[in-house]
Amino acid sequence: MIGYKFYGRNIRPYLADSEKKPYTVLGMTLFSLVVFGTFAIRPSLATISRLSREVKKANEAKTALDQKINNLSQAQVNYQLALKDLKFVEEALPKEPSVPSILETLALAAGRNNTTLNATRFERVENNGLLRALPFTVVIAGNLDGIKNFITELETGVRQMDVGQVKITQGGKDLGQVVAEIEVETHFIEGGAQ
């Protein structure tokens, strides 16, 4: 009953008067729009705006993912093309010292260059982070050209070998025979690339 008395005392006179009635209806309509706009339309507009931003971000993410998929496809093609070259890299820089294969390489190089492999001494492995170094010394005998060709073959072979110091002394029964002590260092990646 309180609401009816309020209406009868405060609002009814404005609706009964023909001059005030249009302004009263307009004012109440605007008041209703403000109330409904605040409680109904504004949250809807905020939701629409938020959803619009999310759709825009989702489209950007989709574009980025499509680009990544294309890049992965290209990387797979590049990997397949480079796979045969990777085998050469693994031969040049193996995952372990491979002392038997080093000895085989030295023996074959000595035979091809008419030199004699007298001794091979391996030193301790040097730790240079991921890359490990295996220093060793080779003592060979032969003529000077054969030793030079032996050293060139070691340096230009598939396996990475760095020739350091070479000590040459006169030796053997033949006057053209010399003995060379060659310090060599080869590298490997212990455990392979992680």
C-alpha angles and dihedrals in degrees: 000000000000091000092052093051090048090051093046094049104036111023107026095068090059093050095046095053109082093212095051097039098082092048092047093050090046092049092048090047092051090046090051091049091051092049094045091042091054097046103030115017100038095057089046091052091047090051091048091050092048092048090049090054091048091051090051091050091046090053090050090049091049090051091049092048091049089052091049091050090051090048091050091050090051091046090053091052090048090048092053090050092049096042094093090049090051089063089060090049090052090051092049094045109022127189095246137029093260095200093179092055090048090052090048091050091049093048093048093047091049091050094048092051098045094246131129121236104221104171144351123199121188120206129206118293112260117221113222097166112273091351115073125198125212111197119197140166125228124198114199135169129209142093121317095255092050091052091047091051090046091055092046091051091051092050095046098040126112094257113073106249124165117202112214122173124004121198115192123192132176110255148146132050095284117076092224091053117105133177118223127195107201124191110211133179124199127185137219139170110242109228092358128265110319 
